[in-house]
Amino acid sequence: MVKDIVKDETILSTPCEKATIEDMPIVQDLLDTAESMEDVAGLAANQIGETKCVAIYLTDKDELKPVFNPRLVKALYPVKMEEECFSVDGAHKITRYERATIAYEEPVDGKLVARKREFHGRESQILQHVIDHCKGKVI
């Protein structure tokens, strides 16, 4: 279901609860909402009013992929940049990392499977952005 984008800083600044496979319907809402918008690179559940640690991100193959409970494990090569967010007006200066090792869970055959992978470039930036959302950090 397409949901409205949340701009309420009280909701956005609250850390999200750990997600389980039962939160899979949130992924569909994230995908439906993203597909109704233009230029979506990532979207976290709290941006559509859900307080679970679930997000989607745009892969280098231009596919929206879900991640559950993502966390930054290692970060290398800081880069200062400007970033925009659907929940916050305007561009904001922020430091992101060119390379980031992310631990997360992904849905496979009805259960969540733990993964850890190094991301770089645009994927790294997008994942860092949605992780911040999950932690209740607003740019």
C-alpha positions in Angstrom: 0.0 0.0 0.0 1.3 3.5 -0.9 1.9 5.5 2.3 2.5 9.2 3.0 6.1 10.2 3.7 6.5 11.1 7.4 8.1 14.5 8.1 7.4 14.6 11.9 10.8 14.8 13.6 9.5 13.2 16.7 8.7 10.0 14.8 11.8 10.1 12.7 14.1 10.7 15.7 12.9 7.6 17.6 15.1 4.6 17.1 13.4 1.7 15.4 12.6 -1.7 17.0 14.3 -4.8 15.7 12.4 -6.3 12.8 11.4 -9.9 12.3 10.1 -11.9 9.3 6.6 -11.0 10.5 7.3 -7.4 9.4 7.6 -8.5 5.8 4.3 -6.6 4.8 6.3 -3.4 5.6 8.6 -4.2 2.7 5.7 -4.3 0.3 4.5 -0.9 1.6 8.0 0.5 1.2 8.2 -0.8 -2.4 4.7 0.4 -3.3 5.5 3.9 -1.8 8.9 4.0 -3.6 7.3 3.1 -6.9 4.8 5.9 -6.6 7.6 8.4 -6.3 10.4 9.7 -8.5 14.1 9.1 -7.9 13.9 6.9 -4.8 17.3 5.5 -3.8 16.3 4.3 -0.3 13.4 4.4 2.1 13.2 3.4 5.8 10.1 2.1 7.5 9.9 5.1 9.9 9.6 7.3 6.8 6.2 5.7 6.2 5.2 5.6 9.8 6.4 2.2 10.9 8.8 1.9 13.8 10.6 -1.3 12.7 14.2 -1.5 11.5 13.4 -2.3 7.9 14.5 -0.4 4.7 14.9 -0.7 1.0 17.8 0.5 -1.1 18.5 0.9 -4.8 21.2 -1.5 -5.9 23.8 -0.8 -8.6 21.6 -2.9 -10.9 18.7 -0.4 -10.3 16.7 -2.9 -8.2 15.0 -2.0 -4.9 16.2 -4.6 -2.3 15.0 -5.0 1.3 17.3 -5.1 4.4 16.2 -5.9 7.9 18.1 -4.6 11.0 21.0 -3.1 9.0 24.0 -1.8 10.9 27.3 -0.2 10.0 30.2 -2.5 11.0 33.2 -0.8 9.4 33.6 2.5 7.4 36.5 3.7 5.3 37.3 6.8 3.3 35.1 9.6 4.6 33.6 11.9 2.0 31.8 15.2 2.7 28.8 15.6 0.6 25.3 17.1 0.3 22.4 14.7 0.7 18.6 15.1 0.4 15.9 13.2 2.1 12.2 12.9 1.4 11.4 13.4 5.1 13.5 16.6 5.5 13.4 19.7 3.2 16.5 20.8 1.4 20.0 19.5 1.0 22.2 18.9 4.0 25.9 18.5 4.4 27.0 15.2 5.8 29.9 12.8 6.0 29.5 9.4 4.4 32.0 6.7 3.7 33.1 5.5 0.3 33.4 1.9 1.6 31.2 0.5 4.3 30.8 -3.0 5.7 27.1 -3.5 6.6 25.6 -6.4 8.6 22.0 -7.0 7.8 19.3 -9.7 7.4 17.5 -10.5 4.2 14.3 -12.5 3.7 15.0 -15.9 2.1 12.3 -18.6 1.9 10.2 -17.2 4.7 13.0 -16.5 7.2 15.7 -13.9 7.8 19.2 -14.8 6.9 22.2 -12.9 8.4 24.5 -11.3 5.8 27.6 -9.1 6.0 29.0 -7.4 2.9 31.2 -4.5 1.9 29.4 -1.9 -0.2 31.0 1.1 -2.0 30.0 4.2 -3.8 26.3 5.0 -4.2 25.1 1.8 -2.5 27.3 2.5 0.5 25.8 6.0 0.8 22.2 4.9 0.5 22.6 2.2 3.1 24.3 4.6 5.5 21.3 7.0 5.0 18.7 4.3 5.8 20.7 3.0 8.7 20.7 6.5 10.1 16.9 6.5 9.8 16.6 3.2 11.6 18.8 4.6 14.4 16.5 7.7 14.7 19.2 10.0 13.3 17.7 12.8 11.2 20.0 14.7 8.7 
